[in-house]
Amino acid sequence: MRLLLVEGEDRIAAPLTEGLSRHGYTVDRARTGAEALAARASDLVLLDLGLPGADGLDVCRALRARSAAPIVLIGVRGEEDDRRAGLAAGADDYLVKPFGVREVAARLRAVTRRTRHRDPAPPATGPGPEDATLGSGPAPHATAGRRARHLGPLTVDRHTRRAALGGAPLTLTPDEFDVLACLAGDPGAVRFRRQITDEVWGTHFLGPFPTLDAHVAALRRKLGDPAWITTVRRTEYRLAAPPEDAEDVEDVEDVEEKHKGTTAEG
């Protein structure tokens, strides 16, 4: 696999390049954010947040807006807020310095397994000011019930992988869409965190629950009202339209059937 290593320090880049090459990766190196954005397409990105003259999170957002390739961030701080910020910027995993080459290789293999069903197609739900929604092929554990759901002004369509609020496309990362679609599959129902991670990422997912929490926090922000997703007993989530937006939930196919029936009677 071709890997883009975005690292400004030679003392870190050199052993990483050599070590990852031994693990079967073809490594291209970029020293700055500008070089990273100008680099050829890659299968994976390993991105150091401490780049000279650039905000690593901004580089991550820019890379995510143009590609579905998995992105693993490298940072010196491992606090929950730092990991959340990285995931919200579109990263798939977060490594904390210091680390060994074998750990990096293991993380890269794990993130490749989790994201192998992504479609590297262009954005599917329209551009946004913060990041672009990436076209993502149906996740292996999130394909049931491929119908559009309407929750008041919110529409979630698994088939086209599009979500809209009040008719305006929502700008979501692939994982954010899958979490939203999971919750929208049974509106108003309480879903345990483990149920959501199993459906979205599969039962092999070994990531921490803060990964899911970060996506939920991003969804609340993008939906414009935290009341859309409520936390129940600290371990569960529920999706429902806020009281002022609440309407009957219906399936697109149900509406079409009603329309066909009316037409036939006419």
Order of alpha helices (4+ residues) and beta strands (2+ residues): beta-alpha-beta-alpha-beta-alpha-beta-alpha-beta-alpha-beta-beta-beta-beta-alpha-beta-alpha-alpha-beta-beta-beta-alpha
